[in-house]
Amino acid sequence: MALFFDREWFDAKLAASHLSQADIARALGIGDVQIAEIWKDQRELSAKDVTILAALLAVSAEDIALHAGISTPIPKSQPTLAELAQRLARVEAELAQIKTQLREGHRS
């Protein structure tokens, strides 16, 4: 993890994406002064900012956080539909087991 905001890395990613700092500022809903503060490591990124930057620069949130400075939060990833379906199947299986155990307990 970078100790400070890695301007060179971000500038290279901006160039590769054909974006400017002004484009990033608009996407983050901030002004030129605030984006300049980020580039000078005088303003921290929020988890929401990290997510937006990752989408704009086509990199992972972890990459953004890695290059944005030591205190930058890494947003929690959202589970995929497949992961949610697996969780639901496990919960339903456990619930069925509990119901069976309760029925058997009432028969005893």
Backbone torsions as a table, in degrees:
resi	resn	phi	psi	omega
1	MET	NA	137.0	179.7
2	ALA	-71.4	139.5	177.0
3	LEU	-71.0	-39.0	-179.5
4	PHE	-124.2	165.8	178.0
5	PHE	-58.2	125.4	-176.1
6	ASP	-90.0	84.0	-176.9
7	ARG	-58.1	-41.3	-178.1
8	GLU	-61.1	-43.6	179.7
9	TRP	-63.5	-47.5	-179.7
10	PHE	-64.5	-40.8	177.8
11	ASP	-61.3	-40.7	178.1
12	ALA	-64.5	-41.1	178.9
13	LYS	-67.4	-39.1	176.2
14	LEU	-60.9	-47.5	-179.0
15	ALA	-60.8	-43.8	-179.5
16	ALA	-64.8	-29.4	-179.6
17	SER	-93.7	-0.4	-177.8
18	HIS	57.5	42.8	178.5
19	LEU	-119.7	160.7	176.6
20	SER	-117.5	169.8	174.8
21	GLN	-60.7	-33.9	178.5
22	ALA	-64.0	-38.1	176.5
23	ASP	-62.5	-42.1	179.4
24	ILE	-65.5	-43.2	179.4
25	ALA	-58.2	-45.2	178.9
26	ARG	-61.5	-43.9	-179.1
27	ALA	-64.0	-34.9	179.6
28	LEU	-84.4	-9.3	-180.0
29	GLY	73.5	32.8	179.0
30	ILE	-125.6	171.3	-178.6
31	GLY	-95.6	179.2	-179.2
32	ASP	-60.8	-38.0	-179.3
33	VAL	-63.8	-45.0	-178.3
34	GLN	-67.0	-38.9	179.1
35	ILE	-68.4	-35.7	176.3
36	ALA	-63.7	-37.8	177.6
37	GLU	-64.1	-38.4	177.0
38	ILE	-62.4	-46.9	-177.5
39	TRP	-66.1	-24.4	178.0
40	LYS	-94.7	7.9	-179.5
41	ASP	60.5	36.2	177.6
42	GLN	-110.2	1.0	179.0
43	ARG	-143.2	132.5	-178.3
44	GLU	-87.4	153.3	175.3
45	LEU	-89.2	144.1	174.0
46	SER	-89.1	170.4	176.9
47	ALA	-60.9	-37.3	177.6
48	LYS	-64.1	-43.3	177.6
49	ASP	-59.3	-42.4	-180.0
50	VAL	-60.6	-44.0	179.8
51	THR	-62.2	-44.2	180.0
52	ILE	-64.7	-46.5	179.4
53	LEU	-61.6	-40.1	179.6
54	ALA	-60.7	-43.7	179.4
55	ALA	-65.5	-44.1	-178.9
56	LEU	-65.4	-38.6	-175.2
57	LEU	-95.5	1.1	177.3
58	ALA	56.5	45.9	175.4
59	VAL	-133.1	171.6	179.9
60	SER	-77.1	157.9	175.7
61	ALA	-60.9	-34.2	179.0
62	GLU	-63.1	-39.4	177.6
63	ASP	-63.2	-42.9	178.8
64	ILE	-60.3	-51.1	-178.6
65	ALA	-61.1	-38.1	-179.6
66	LEU	-60.0	-36.1	-175.8
67	HIS	-101.0	-3.7	-175.0
68	ALA	-95.1	-2.7	178.9
69	GLY	117.4	159.3	-169.4
70	ILE	-63.4	-29.8	-175.7
71	SER	-95.0	8.5	-177.5
72	THR	-75.3	126.9	179.9
73	PRO	-76.1	146.8	173.1
74	ILE	-99.4	119.5	-178.8
75	PRO	-63.7	146.1	176.3
76	LYS	-71.2	135.3	179.1
77	SER	-78.8	147.8	178.8
78	GLN	-86.0	141.8	179.0
79	PRO	-66.3	148.6	177.2
80	THR	-77.9	166.9	177.3
81	LEU	-61.8	-37.2	178.7
82	ALA	-63.8	-41.6	178.2
83	GLU	-64.7	-41.3	178.5
84	LEU	-64.8	-39.4	178.4
85	ALA	-63.7	-39.9	177.5
86	GLN	-64.3	-43.1	178.5
87	ARG	-61.2	-45.4	-179.3
88	LEU	-61.7	-41.7	179.1
89	ALA	-62.0	-41.6	178.0
90	ARG	-64.0	-42.9	179.7
91	VAL	-63.7	-43.9	179.8
92	GLU	-64.3	-38.9	178.2
93	ALA	-64.8	-43.0	178.7
94	GLU	-65.2	-39.6	178.3
95	LEU	-63.4	-41.4	178.1
96	ALA	-62.5	-40.6	177.5
97	GLN	-61.6	-44.8	-179.6
98	ILE	-62.5	-44.0	179.1
99	LYS	-61.4	-41.8	178.3
100	THR	-62.5	-45.2	179.6
101	GLN	-62.7	-40.4	178.8
102	LEU	-65.0	-43.3	178.6
103	ARG	-61.9	-42.9	-179.9
104	GLU	-67.4	-33.8	178.2
105	GLY	-67.6	-34.3	179.7
106	HIS	-74.2	-24.3	179.5
107	ARG	-78.5	-24.1	-175.5
108	SER	-75.9	NA	NA
